[in-house]
Amino acid sequence: MLAHSGGVAELAQTVYSLTVADWRIAVSAPRAVTAIEHRLLTDVPEHCPAGHPYRFYPLHDHQLERLRTSFQQVCAAQQAVAQMLLVTAPAIGMDTSRAV
């Protein structure tokens, strides 16, 4: 991978770009979930409403909340990785002109 990417600095820049893209997706995902929540379905038997005639039914509020908050954990992890790469950048010759 290192040879294919062109060196340590180039590989670090690629990893940084991926973490930033992941972070952007994680930031926008809760809004996307809210926008489509009325269309999201589940088939968890424990939460099926009594007498519901179909296998799939709308998500419960706690499932929607868990889906939204899971992205917060992704954001924190991606920010930590990006920060570590920026700290390491000078030592490996990574170009950070577009990073800030």
Buried (B, 14 or more C-beta within 10 A) or exposed (E): EEEEBEEBBBBBBEBBBEBBEBBEBBBEBBEEBEEEBEEEEBEEEEEBEEEEEEEEBBBEEEBBEEBBEEBEEBBEBBBEBBEBBBEBBEEBEBEEEEBE
